[in-house]
Amino acid sequence: MIMDTLSRLLSLYPVRTALDVRCHFGAPWLLDHPPAARGVAPYHLVTRGAAHLEGVAGLVLGAGDLVVFPHGAAHRLHVGDPSLATPLHGNGNGNGLLRYKGNDGDGAPTDILCGEFRFDSDSPDGGLLAALPPVLVVRGAGSGARGLRQVMDLLQAEAEAPGDGSDAIVRQLASALFALLIRAWLAQSPDVPGVFAVLAERRVQPALHAMLEAPQQPWTLATLAALCHLSRATFARVFGKAAGAAPLTVLTQLRMAQAARLLEGGRHAAGAVAELVGYQSEAAFHRAFKRRYGVGPGAWRRAPR
């Protein structure tokens, strides 16, 4: 059930993925990354060698490891003494697919693929970003990362030796990275925050699954607790501790996220969307939506994305 629930959760918060830069460095080298814009999460996928992440004690990335900065924090990767690093240079889109960045260091080589996850920045609470830590690391050799390793190998092959269709292939492979990343992160991390913690808390998983599968149902604390075979008090305590929010608060968040996606499609009127996400009154839906997004459903539907 956890994977189906994860799929439903991710579908509410679309993430666009870009793979932009292929790096080849010889030690000593230094890669400084400035702060990213709101809703942009830079990532680095090490395909060969190693990289030290400055500011995180003892964190060394090896081949197959991926590091993401969900809140766009400035960061620095290096090998060797940063003061001795040779200057970086590039050649634009040297192979017509990815920009290239390298240096003239003659030490141990490191290859890195760099890109960005781009989230919907209109959500006042940051959507999924609010449930992710400042730095997210997935080990390629760790549990749950088999699919991630396979996609990484394909990305590296296409980036280094592009052929007919490589641009489309890289775009499609990169789009799968986020889901594979989250799956591996859930498998490897002993402590995940926010709504992802509910995925890891088996006692209340059925409630989250039900909210995502049928947001139109008139869920109450009692009916959700019954799905989990828990008393109302125990369910509220366990769910609240895992998610950091009350069950009905999370239900409203998920309903509003679903409503936003339906409205963006332009195929449903506000009244129809209200019913699809569990509101019998269009006025009540309008108030709830405006509280969450700052504008009414109609204005959201008309706004360019």
C-alpha positions in Angstrom: 0.0 0.0 0.0 2.8 2.4 0.8 4.0 2.7 -2.8 0.5 3.3 -4.1 -0.1 5.9 -1.4 3.2 7.5 -2.3 2.2 7.6 -6.0 -1.0 9.4 -5.1 0.7 11.8 -2.9 3.3 12.8 -5.5 0.6 13.2 -8.1 -0.8 16.1 -6.1 2.4 18.0 -6.1 3.9 18.0 -9.7 7.6 18.3 -9.8 9.4 19.3 -13.0 13.0 18.0 -13.3 15.8 19.5 -15.3 19.2 17.9 -15.9 21.5 20.7 -17.0 25.2 20.2 -16.4 27.8 17.4 -16.8 30.8 18.0 -14.6 34.2 16.4 -14.8 36.7 17.5 -12.2 40.3 16.5 -11.2 41.3 17.0 -7.6 41.7 19.5 -6.1 38.4 21.1 -7.2 35.7 23.3 -5.7 32.1 23.7 -6.8 30.2 26.7 -5.3 26.4 26.8 -5.8 24.6 30.0 -5.0 21.1 30.1 -3.4 18.3 28.9 -5.7 15.0 30.6 -6.3 12.0 29.7 -4.3 10.5 26.4 -5.3 13.8 25.3 -6.9 15.8 22.4 -5.4 19.3 21.8 -6.9 20.6 18.3 -7.0 23.9 16.6 -7.7 24.3 13.0 -8.8 27.8 11.6 -8.3 28.6 9.1 -11.1 32.3 8.6 -10.5 34.7 9.4 -7.7 33.8 11.3 -4.5 32.7 14.7 -3.3 32.8 16.3 0.2 29.8 18.4 1.2 31.1 21.4 3.2 29.1 22.3 6.3 27.8 18.8 6.9 30.3 17.0 9.2 31.8 13.9 7.7 29.5 13.8 4.7 31.3 12.3 1.7 29.4 11.4 -1.4 30.5 8.4 -3.5 29.6 7.1 -6.9 25.9 6.5 -7.1 25.0 9.0 -4.3 22.6 11.8 -4.8 22.3 15.0 -2.7 19.4 17.4 -2.9 18.8 20.9 -1.4 15.0 21.1 -1.2 15.0 24.6 0.1 17.6 25.9 -2.3 20.3 26.6 0.2 23.7 27.7 -1.1 26.3 24.9 -0.8 29.8 23.9 -1.6 31.2 20.6 -2.9 34.9 19.9 -3.1 37.7 17.4 -3.1 41.1 18.4 -1.6 42.0 21.8 -0.2 39.5 24.3 -1.6 42.2 27.0 -1.5 44.3 25.0 -4.0 41.4 24.2 -6.4 42.0 25.1 -10.0 39.5 27.4 -11.7 36.4 25.9 -13.3 35.7 26.3 -17.0 33.0 25.2 -19.4 32.2 25.0 -23.1 28.5 25.8 -23.2 26.5 23.0 -24.6 29.6 21.2 -25.9 27.8 18.0 -26.8 24.5 19.6 -27.7 22.8 18.0 -24.7 24.2 19.2 -21.4 26.4 22.1 -20.5 29.9 21.0 -19.5 31.9 22.2 -16.5 35.5 21.0 -15.7 38.8 22.1 -14.4 42.5 21.5 -14.9 43.2 19.4 -11.8 45.3 16.3 -12.4 44.2 14.4 -9.2 41.5 11.8 -8.7 38.6 12.4 -11.1 35.0 13.0 -10.1 32.0 13.1 -12.5 28.8 14.7 -11.4 25.4 15.3 -13.1 23.7 18.5 -11.9 20.1 19.6 -12.2 17.1 21.0 -10.5 13.7 19.9 -9.2 11.2 22.6 -9.7 8.1 22.7 -7.4 4.9 24.6 -7.5 5.9 27.7 -5.5 2.3 29.0 -5.2 1.5 26.8 -2.3 1.7 28.9 0.9 3.2 26.1 2.9 5.6 25.0 0.1 3.7 21.8 -0.6 6.0 18.9 -0.5 9.0 21.1 0.1 7.8 21.8 3.7 8.0 18.1 4.4 11.6 17.7 3.2 14.8 18.4 5.2 17.3 21.1 4.2 19.7 18.5 2.9 18.5 15.2 1.5 21.0 12.4 0.8 20.3 9.1 -0.9 23.1 6.5 -1.0 23.2 4.6 -4.3 24.4 1.5 -2.6 21.7 1.7 0.1 18.3 0.0 0.3 15.6 1.0 -2.1 18.0 2.6 -4.6 18.2 0.0 -7.3 15.9 1.9 -9.7 17.8 5.1 -9.0 21.1 3.4 -9.8 19.7 2.1 -13.1 18.3 5.5 -14.1 21.6 7.1 -13.1 23.6 4.7 -15.3 21.3 5.4 -18.3 21.6 9.2 -17.7 25.3 9.0 -17.6 25.5 7.0 -20.8 23.2 9.3 -22.7 25.0 12.4 -21.4 28.5 11.2 -22.2 27.7 9.7 -25.7 24.5 11.3 -27.0 22.8 9.9 -30.0 19.5 10.2 -31.9 16.8 10.9 -29.4 19.1 11.5 -26.5 17.5 14.8 -25.6 14.1 13.2 -25.2 15.5 10.2 -23.4 17.3 12.4 -20.9 14.2 14.5 -20.2 12.1 11.3 -19.6 14.7 9.7 -17.4 15.2 12.9 -15.4 11.4 13.2 -14.8 11.5 9.8 -12.9 14.3 10.9 -10.6 12.2 12.6 -8.0 9.9 9.6 -7.4 12.9 7.2 -7.3 14.7 9.6 -4.9 11.8 9.8 -2.5 11.3 6.0 -2.5 15.0 5.4 -1.7 15.0 8.1 0.9 12.0 6.6 2.7 13.8 3.2 2.7 17.1 4.6 4.0 16.2 7.3 6.4 15.3 6.3 10.0 13.6 9.6 10.6 11.5 11.4 8.0 9.5 14.5 8.6 6.0 15.8 7.8 3.5 13.9 5.7 6.2 11.5 4.6 6.4 10.3 8.2 2.9 9.0 7.9 4.0 6.8 5.1 6.6 5.3 7.4 4.1 4.9 10.3 2.2 1.7 9.4 -0.4 2.2 12.1 -2.0 5.2 10.3 -1.1 4.5 6.7 -4.6 3.3 5.9 -6.0 6.7 6.9 -3.6 8.6 4.6 -4.3 6.2 1.8 -8.1 6.7 2.2 -7.7 10.5 2.2 -5.8 10.4 -1.1 -7.9 7.8 -2.8 -11.3 9.3 -1.9 -11.0 12.9 -0.8 -14.7 13.4 -1.5 -15.8 11.1 1.3 -17.1 12.8 4.5 -14.1 11.6 6.6 -14.2 12.2 10.3 -11.7 11.5 13.1 -13.8 8.5 14.0 -14.1 7.0 10.5 -10.3 7.5 9.9 -9.5 5.9 13.2 -11.7 3.0 12.5 -9.8 2.3 9.2 -6.6 2.0 11.3 -8.3 -0.1 14.0 -7.3 2.4 16.6 -9.3 4.5 19.1 -9.9 8.1 18.2 -7.5 9.3 20.9 -4.7 6.9 19.9 -5.2 7.6 16.2 -5.1 11.4 16.7 -2.0 11.1 18.8 0.0 8.7 16.5 -1.0 10.6 13.3 -0.3 14.0 14.8 3.1 12.9 16.1 4.0 11.5 12.7 2.7 14.3 10.5 3.2 17.2 12.8 -0.4 18.2 12.2 -3.9 16.9 13.1 -5.5 14.4 10.7 -8.3 16.7 9.6 -5.8 19.5 9.0 -3.8 17.1 6.7 -7.1 16.1 5.0 -7.9 19.7 4.2 -4.4 20.2 2.8 -4.7 17.2 0.6 -8.2 18.3 -0.6 -6.9 21.7 -1.5 -3.9 20.3 -3.4 -6.2 18.1 -5.3 -8.6 21.0 -6.0 -5.7 23.1 -7.3 -4.6 20.4 -9.7 -8.2 20.0 -11.0 -8.7 23.7 -11.5 -5.4 24.1 -13.3 -6.6 21.5 -15.9 -9.4 23.9 -16.8 -11.8 21.0 -17.4 -13.9 21.4 -14.3 -15.9 24.3 -12.9 -15.4 25.3 -9.3 -18.7 23.7 -8.2 -17.7 20.4 -9.7 -14.3 20.5 -8.1 -15.9 21.3 -4.7 -17.8 18.1 -4.9 -14.8 16.1 -6.1 -12.8 17.1 -3.0 -15.6 16.6 -0.5 -17.4 20.0 -0.2 -21.2 20.0 -0.4 -21.2 23.8 -0.3 -19.4 25.7 -3.1 -19.3 28.7 -0.7 -17.5 26.7 1.9 -15.1 25.3 -0.7 -14.4 28.9 -1.9 -13.6 30.1 1.6 -11.3 27.1 2.3 -9.5 27.5 -1.0 -9.0 31.2 -0.6 -7.6 30.7 3.0 -5.0 28.3 1.6 -4.0 29.9 -1.7 -4.9 33.6 -1.2 -7.2 33.7 -4.2 -10.5 32.1 -5.0 -10.9 29.0 -7.2 -12.0 31.0 -10.2 -8.9 33.3 -10.1 -6.7 30.3 -9.6 -8.2 28.6 -12.6 -7.7 31.6 -14.8 -4.1 32.4 -13.7 -1.3 31.4 -16.1 0.9 28.6 -14.9 
